[in-house]
Amino acid sequence: MQEGKMGVVVEVRKVYPYPFQHVVNSYLNKYPTPLEKHVTGIKTVEEKTDPATGIVYRRRIATCNNVIPSFLRKFSILKISNIYLEEESWLDMKARVMTLKSHCLTWAQYASLNEESMYKESTENSNWTEFTQKGSITITGAGLLNCVLETFAQTFLKQGVKRSILIMETILQERCGCPFS
């Protein structure tokens, strides 16, 4: 985790000891789950397959609870119940790669939240899947709140990444077997 002029940045790499297809299917069906109370829904708003390449494009909208602490919600711009994130993904089963880009639709005039992720078949073992992610949050236009919100975002991102990986491990373990036990 780094901070500075760029806001808050997080980078993650994880190898799941499961085949690509299992990991991708688990990811695409991960939410909603009782393991994560903040993500209340995911809706696919566009899905198409390129007939020439076979690449499946999906655009999904996630509905999440507002996790901003109540003491900050006194400011009108933060007084909302749901936050919306847009995710675009490109699944290439031939190359065994799925790339994803996500950004926050809520508060776009005050903050930018962007993530780029990739799941791909591991070069170490074809039955494993590598996951990499780079995400950033930059707060602007919130005046004196910028620093407070970036500090909160840093803590939330750090916890969120750990929780997301734990959820994937739990789902994979339940569906596919038990390498993580």
C-alpha positions in Angstrom: 0.0 0.0 0.0 1.4 3.4 -1.0 0.1 6.9 -0.5 1.1 10.3 -1.9 -0.1 12.6 -4.6 -1.7 9.6 -6.4 -4.0 8.9 -3.4 -4.1 5.4 -2.2 -2.8 2.5 -4.2 -3.0 -1.3 -3.6 -1.3 -4.1 -5.5 -2.0 -7.8 -4.9 -0.8 -11.1 -6.4 -2.3 -14.4 -5.3 -2.0 -18.0 -6.7 -5.0 -20.2 -6.3 -4.2 -23.9 -6.4 -7.3 -24.5 -8.6 -7.8 -24.7 -12.4 -8.6 -21.5 -14.3 -12.2 -22.5 -15.1 -13.1 -23.2 -11.4 -11.6 -19.9 -10.3 -13.3 -17.8 -13.0 -16.7 -19.5 -12.4 -16.3 -18.9 -8.6 -15.4 -15.2 -9.2 -18.3 -14.6 -11.6 -20.7 -16.1 -9.0 -19.0 -14.8 -5.9 -21.6 -12.1 -4.9 -23.9 -11.7 -3.2 -22.7 -14.0 -0.4 -23.3 -14.1 3.3 -19.5 -13.9 3.6 -19.6 -10.2 2.5 -22.4 -8.1 3.9 -21.3 -4.9 2.0 -22.0 -6.2 -1.6 -25.8 -6.6 -1.8 -26.1 -7.4 -5.5 -24.5 -7.8 -8.9 -26.5 -7.2 -12.1 -25.2 -8.1 -15.6 -26.2 -5.2 -17.8 -24.4 -6.3 -21.0 -22.9 -9.6 -22.2 -21.7 -10.5 -25.6 -19.4 -13.0 -27.3 -17.1 -12.0 -30.1 -17.8 -14.6 -32.8 -14.3 -14.3 -34.3 -12.3 -14.6 -31.0 -14.7 -16.3 -28.6 -14.0 -13.6 -26.0 -16.9 -13.0 -23.7 -17.4 -9.4 -22.7 -19.5 -8.6 -19.6 -20.5 -5.3 -18.0 -21.9 -5.6 -14.5 -23.0 -3.2 -11.9 -22.4 -4.0 -8.2 -24.6 -2.5 -5.5 -22.7 -2.0 -2.2 -23.7 -0.6 1.2 -22.2 2.8 1.9 -19.3 2.1 4.3 -18.4 5.7 5.0 -18.5 6.1 8.8 -21.6 7.8 10.2 -19.7 10.8 11.6 -18.7 11.7 8.0 -22.2 11.2 6.6 -23.3 14.5 8.2 -22.0 16.0 4.9 -24.8 15.9 2.3 -22.6 14.4 -0.4 -21.9 11.3 1.7 -25.6 10.8 2.9 -26.5 8.0 0.5 -27.3 4.3 1.3 -25.8 2.6 -1.7 -22.7 2.9 -3.8 -22.5 1.6 -7.3 -19.5 0.1 -9.0 -19.1 -0.8 -12.7 -17.1 -3.8 -13.7 -16.1 -4.7 -17.3 -14.5 -8.1 -18.0 -13.1 -9.9 -21.0 -12.9 -13.7 -20.7 -10.7 -15.5 -23.2 -11.1 -19.3 -22.6 -8.6 -20.2 -25.4 -5.8 -18.1 -23.8 -7.2 -18.9 -20.3 -7.1 -15.2 -19.2 -9.8 -13.0 -17.8 -9.1 -9.3 -17.5 -11.3 -6.9 -15.5 -11.6 -3.2 -15.0 -13.7 -1.6 -12.3 -14.5 1.9 -11.3 -16.9 3.7 -8.9 -20.0 5.3 -10.5 -21.0 7.0 -7.2 -19.2 10.2 -6.2 -17.3 10.4 -9.6 -17.0 14.2 -9.1 -15.2 13.7 -5.8 -13.3 10.5 -6.0 -11.9 8.1 -8.5 -11.7 4.4 -7.6 -10.2 2.2 -10.3 -9.1 -1.4 -10.3 -7.5 -3.5 -12.9 -7.4 -7.3 -12.3 -6.4 -10.4 -14.2 -6.9 -14.1 -13.7 -4.7 -16.3 -15.8 -3.6 -19.9 -15.9 -0.4 -20.2 -13.9 2.9 -20.6 -15.7 4.1 -22.7 -12.7 1.3 -25.3 -12.9 -1.5 -25.4 -15.5 -3.9 -26.5 -12.7 -3.4 -23.3 -10.8 -4.6 -19.8 -11.4 -2.7 -16.5 -10.9 -4.6 -13.4 -9.7 -3.1 -9.9 -9.9 -4.9 -6.7 -9.0 -3.9 -3.0 -8.9 -6.3 -0.5 -7.5 -6.3 3.1 -6.6 -8.5 5.7 -4.9 -7.9 9.4 -5.3 -10.1 11.9 -3.4 -10.6 15.4 -4.9 -13.2 18.1 -4.7 -14.1 17.3 -1.1 -12.1 20.2 0.4 -10.9 19.5 3.9 -12.4 16.0 3.8 -9.9 14.8 1.2 -7.3 13.7 3.7 -9.9 12.2 6.1 -11.5 10.2 3.3 -8.2 9.0 1.9 -7.2 7.7 5.3 -10.5 5.9 5.6 -10.1 4.6 2.0 -6.6 3.2 2.8 -7.9 1.2 5.8 -11.0 0.0 3.9 -9.0 -1.1 0.8 -6.5 -3.0 2.9 -9.2 -4.8 4.7 -11.3 -5.3 1.6 -8.5 -6.9 -0.4 -7.8 -9.4 2.4 -11.6 -10.2 2.8 -12.1 -10.6 -1.0 -9.2 -13.1 -1.2 -10.5 -15.0 1.9 -14.0 -15.2 0.3 -12.5 -16.6 -2.9 -10.5 -19.2 -0.9 -13.6 -20.2 1.0 -15.8 -20.5 -2.0 -13.2 -22.5 -3.9 -12.7 -24.7 -1.0 -16.4 -25.4 -0.7 -16.9 -26.0 -4.4 -13.7 -27.7 -5.5 -11.9 -29.3 -2.6 -9.5 -28.3 0.2 -6.0 -27.1 -0.7 -6.3 -24.2 1.7 -7.1 -26.2 4.8 
